[in-house]
Amino acid sequence: MKNGYQISLITDPLPGLSLIFELNPDVILCDIAMPRLDGYEICAMLRHSKVFQYIPIMMLTGKEGFIDRIRARMVGATDYLTKPFGEQELLLLIEKYVTPKIRTR
């Protein structure tokens, strides 16, 4: 748990889709370039589910083109971060969309 966030890494999108439903994350970071299903397809599938209709989905990619950004928006991506990026840049983006949970003991 780094910076107060618990991270789950999914490397194969097909079995990963069911895992995403089990995890019920507060935010999803989705790489555009993945095997079998690309990030655009994953994002579109998640957006068709009521469970993930309002969950922030950030597209991560090495593609800087205007068309790629538009395509990400069209499938429902909340934001877009171009590689390479630093830890601080990623944290700022996550904190822009994720409300910190108040922890009680």
Backbone as CSV, one residue per row, in Angstrom:
resi,resn,N_x,N_y,N_z,CA_x,CA_y,CA_z,C_x,C_y,C_z
1,MET,0.853,-1.168,0.000,0.000,0.000,0.000,0.900,1.232,0.000
2,LYS,1.080,1.810,-1.164,1.959,2.959,-1.298,1.123,4.230,-1.398
3,ASN,1.519,5.264,-0.670,0.805,6.543,-0.665,-0.663,6.383,-0.271
4,GLY,-0.968,5.348,0.501,-2.331,5.132,0.965,-3.231,4.415,-0.022
5,TYR,-2.688,3.968,-1.146,-3.486,3.287,-2.162,-3.126,1.816,-2.229
6,GLN,-4.130,0.989,-2.376,-3.909,-0.430,-2.621,-3.984,-0.628,-4.130
7,ILE,-2.989,-1.310,-4.681,-2.896,-1.469,-6.128,-3.069,-2.933,-6.505
8,SER,-3.862,-3.178,-7.521,-4.007,-4.517,-8.091,-3.600,-4.419,-9.557
9,LEU,-2.698,-5.275,-9.972,-2.192,-5.265,-11.346,-2.814,-6.414,-12.128
10,ILE,-3.380,-6.089,-13.266,-3.971,-7.092,-14.142,-3.227,-7.017,-15.469
11,THR,-2.639,-8.136,-15.882,-1.838,-8.128,-17.104,-2.561,-8.717,-18.314
12,ASP,-3.585,-9.505,-18.080,-4.352,-10.092,-19.187,-5.790,-9.608,-19.076
13,PRO,-6.245,-8.820,-20.035,-7.563,-8.192,-19.906,-8.758,-9.141,-19.876
14,LEU,-8.703,-10.278,-20.541,-9.883,-11.151,-20.557,-10.227,-11.697,-19.173
15,PRO,-9.316,-12.394,-18.486,-9.660,-12.817,-17.125,-9.702,-11.628,-16.168
16,GLY,-9.015,-10.565,-16.538,-8.971,-9.376,-15.697,-10.305,-8.672,-15.558
17,LEU,-11.143,-8.770,-16.566,-12.456,-8.119,-16.491,-13.279,-8.634,-15.312
18,SER,-13.304,-9.938,-15.113,-14.073,-10.471,-13.981,-13.433,-10.063,-12.659
19,LEU,-12.110,-9.985,-12.632,-11.413,-9.559,-11.414,-11.739,-8.105,-11.077
20,ILE,-11.881,-7.265,-12.088,-12.230,-5.863,-11.855,-13.581,-5.772,-11.147
21,PHE,-14.532,-6.613,-11.536,-15.841,-6.610,-10.883,-15.729,-7.068,-9.430
22,GLU,-14.846,-8.018,-9.156,-14.635,-8.490,-7.783,-13.982,-7.417,-6.922
23,LEU,-13.009,-6.722,-7.479,-12.252,-5.719,-6.730,-13.042,-4.436,-6.478
24,ASN,-13.936,-4.089,-7.395,-14.722,-2.864,-7.310,-13.830,-1.658,-6.973
25,PRO,-12.903,-1.308,-7.865,-11.925,-0.262,-7.581,-12.525,1.148,-7.567
26,ASP,-11.804,2.073,-6.932,-12.205,3.476,-6.908,-11.752,4.201,-8.167
27,VAL,-10.735,3.676,-8.823,-10.206,4.245,-10.057,-9.578,3.116,-10.867
28,ILE,-9.605,3.240,-12.189,-9.008,2.228,-13.059,-7.994,2.911,-13.962
29,LEU,-6.777,2.378,-13.972,-5.734,2.835,-14.883,-5.640,1.791,-15.975
30,CYS,-5.845,2.195,-17.196,-5.949,1.244,-18.296,-4.954,1.594,-19.397
31,ASP,-4.032,0.691,-19.662,-3.084,0.883,-20.750,-3.810,0.645,-22.069
32,ILE,-3.517,1.449,-23.050,-4.180,1.270,-24.350,-3.654,0.024,-25.062
33,ALA,-2.346,-0.209,-24.996,-1.738,-1.346,-25.704,-1.723,-2.571,-24.801
34,MET,-2.673,-3.499,-25.032,-2.741,-4.748,-24.277,-3.025,-5.887,-25.242
35,PRO,-2.677,-7.109,-24.836,-2.954,-8.254,-25.712,-4.447,-8.581,-25.765
36,ARG,-4.893,-9.092,-26.863,-6.263,-9.566,-27.111,-7.319,-8.464,-27.124
37,LEU,-7.399,-7.650,-26.101,-8.322,-6.510,-26.066,-7.495,-5.266,-25.771
38,ASP,-7.709,-4.199,-26.518,-6.946,-2.996,-26.199,-7.688,-2.168,-25.147
39,GLY,-7.042,-1.160,-24.662,-7.605,-0.322,-23.605,-8.899,0.366,-23.999
40,TYR,-9.021,0.709,-25.277,-10.260,1.333,-25.740,-11.433,0.365,-25.575
41,GLU,-11.209,-0.898,-25.955,-12.267,-1.913,-25.844,-12.625,-2.179,-24.384
42,ILE,-11.612,-2.257,-23.532,-11.853,-2.481,-22.092,-12.665,-1.327,-21.516
43,CYS,-12.255,-0.116,-21.812,-12.947,1.066,-21.306,-14.409,1.071,-21.760
44,ALA,-14.641,0.810,-23.029,-16.010,0.783,-23.556,-16.843,-0.292,-22.862
45,MET,-16.272,-1.473,-22.648,-16.996,-2.555,-21.965,-17.357,-2.156,-20.538
46,LEU,-16.397,-1.563,-19.832,-16.661,-1.151,-18.450,-17.730,-0.064,-18.388
47,ARG,-17.704,0.844,-19.319,-18.689,1.930,-19.329,-20.102,1.435,-19.615
48,HIS,-20.236,0.274,-20.244,-21.560,-0.290,-20.498,-22.152,-0.956,-19.259
49,SER,-21.351,-1.109,-18.225,-21.818,-1.690,-16.968,-22.219,-0.568,-16.010
50,LYS,-23.371,-0.703,-15.383,-23.811,0.308,-14.419,-22.835,0.436,-13.252
51,VAL,-22.154,-0.642,-12.917,-21.195,-0.641,-11.807,-20.052,0.343,-12.063
52,PHE,-19.604,0.432,-13.309,-18.442,1.265,-13.635,-18.796,2.514,-14.433
53,GLN,-20.060,2.845,-14.447,-20.511,3.996,-15.215,-19.856,5.299,-14.742
54,TYR,-19.608,5.429,-13.440,-19.070,6.683,-12.908,-17.683,6.540,-12.279
55,ILE,-17.084,5.358,-12.380,-15.742,5.147,-11.844,-14.739,5.809,-12.795
56,PRO,-13.809,6.614,-12.286,-12.807,7.233,-13.169,-11.937,6.171,-13.849
57,ILE,-11.809,6.291,-15.162,-10.938,5.410,-15.943,-9.904,6.284,-16.636
58,MET,-8.632,6.078,-16.293,-7.532,6.838,-16.879,-6.832,5.977,-17.912
59,MET,-6.703,6.484,-19.108,-5.982,5.776,-20.156,-4.506,6.144,-20.072
60,LEU,-3.655,5.131,-20.053,-2.205,5.329,-20.011,-1.636,4.856,-21.334
61,THR,-0.806,5.689,-21.955,-0.321,5.323,-23.280,0.919,6.099,-23.686
62,GLY,1.622,5.558,-24.630,2.746,6.251,-25.235,2.295,7.066,-26.440
63,LYS,1.018,6.970,-26.791,0.477,7.687,-27.947,0.074,9.106,-27.540
64,GLU,0.659,10.078,-28.208,0.385,11.472,-27.867,-0.578,12.148,-28.828
65,GLY,-1.069,11.433,-29.812,-1.870,12.045,-30.866,-3.233,12.528,-30.426
66,PHE,-3.700,13.552,-31.109,-5.013,14.130,-30.871,-6.114,13.101,-31.103
67,ILE,-5.987,12.297,-32.157,-6.988,11.274,-32.484,-7.096,10.247,-31.351
68,ASP,-5.952,9.868,-30.768,-5.964,8.902,-29.660,-6.707,9.463,-28.452
69,ARG,-6.491,10.732,-28.165,-7.191,11.381,-27.042,-8.701,11.445,-27.297
70,ILE,-9.076,11.783,-28.515,-10.500,11.848,-28.870,-11.126,10.462,-28.771
71,ARG,-10.430,9.466,-29.280,-10.945,8.091,-29.224,-11.139,7.643,-27.768
72,ALA,-10.187,7.992,-26.905,-10.304,7.654,-25.484,-11.551,8.303,-24.878
73,ARG,-11.786,9.551,-25.190,-12.987,10.242,-24.691,-14.264,9.592,-25.231
74,MET,-14.225,9.192,-26.497,-15.413,8.597,-27.118,-15.811,7.281,-26.465
75,VAL,-14.844,6.521,-25.947,-15.178,5.251,-25.293,-15.448,5.436,-23.806
76,GLY,-15.323,6.672,-23.318,-15.699,6.945,-21.935,-14.555,7.169,-20.963
77,ALA,-13.327,7.319,-21.460,-12.204,7.563,-20.552,-12.386,8.902,-19.845
78,THR,-12.044,8.926,-18.570,-12.148,10.130,-17.771,-10.982,11.071,-18.051
79,ASP,-9.796,10.483,-18.220,-8.591,11.284,-18.472,-7.578,10.439,-19.218
80,TYR,-6.459,11.043,-19.554,-5.475,10.444,-20.455,-4.097,10.876,-19.972
81,LEU,-3.200,9.938,-19.760,-1.842,10.257,-19.312,-0.848,9.604,-20.258
82,THR,0.066,10.423,-20.800,1.027,9.951,-21.781,2.322,9.510,-21.103
83,LYS,2.816,8.335,-21.515,4.086,7.803,-21.018,5.231,8.513,-21.723
84,PRO,6.360,8.653,-21.106,6.648,8.296,-19.719,6.116,9.371,-18.776
85,PHE,5.693,8.941,-17.602,5.235,9.878,-16.577,5.849,9.466,-15.248
86,GLY,5.934,10.403,-14.348,6.518,10.152,-13.040,5.462,9.795,-12.010
87,GLU,5.926,9.334,-10.880,5.031,8.938,-9.792,4.171,10.112,-9.333
88,GLN,4.766,11.302,-9.198,4.026,12.483,-8.751,2.917,12.843,-9.729
89,GLU,3.225,12.766,-11.008,2.231,13.088,-12.033,1.047,12.129,-11.952
90,LEU,1.340,10.846,-11.766,0.287,9.842,-11.644,-0.538,10.071,-10.378
91,LEU,0.125,10.345,-9.263,-0.589,10.598,-8.005,-1.502,11.813,-8.106
92,LEU,-1.017,12.869,-8.736,-1.847,14.068,-8.909,-3.096,13.764,-9.727
93,LEU,-2.941,12.967,-10.759,-4.085,12.599,-11.590,-5.088,11.755,-10.804
94,ILE,-4.597,10.788,-10.059,-5.486,9.942,-9.249,-6.221,10.790,-8.217
95,GLU,-5.495,11.657,-7.520,-6.106,12.476,-6.474,-7.093,13.495,-7.027
96,LYS,-6.981,13.794,-8.298,-7.930,14.700,-8.955,-9.329,14.075,-8.993
97,TYR,-9.391,12.746,-9.065,-10.668,12.061,-9.239,-11.095,11.182,-8.069
98,VAL,-10.184,10.830,-7.183,-10.516,9.926,-6.083,-10.601,10.728,-4.791
99,THR,-11.745,10.668,-4.161,-11.939,11.329,-2.888,-11.285,10.497,-1.798
100,PRO,-10.400,11.122,-1.002,-9.764,10.339,0.070,-10.802,9.838,1.063
101,LYS,-10.626,8.607,1.487,-11.528,8.014,2.473,-10.997,8.345,3.862
102,ILE,-11.890,8.738,4.740,-11.498,9.034,6.114,-11.409,7.726,6.866
103,ARG,-10.241,7.474,7.433,-10.037,6.227,8.158,-10.300,6.447,9.639
104,THR,-11.097,5.579,10.221,-11.360,5.654,11.653,-10.820,4.408,12.308
105,ARG,-10.417,4.542,13.545,-9.884,3.384,14.267,-10.783,3.007,15.389
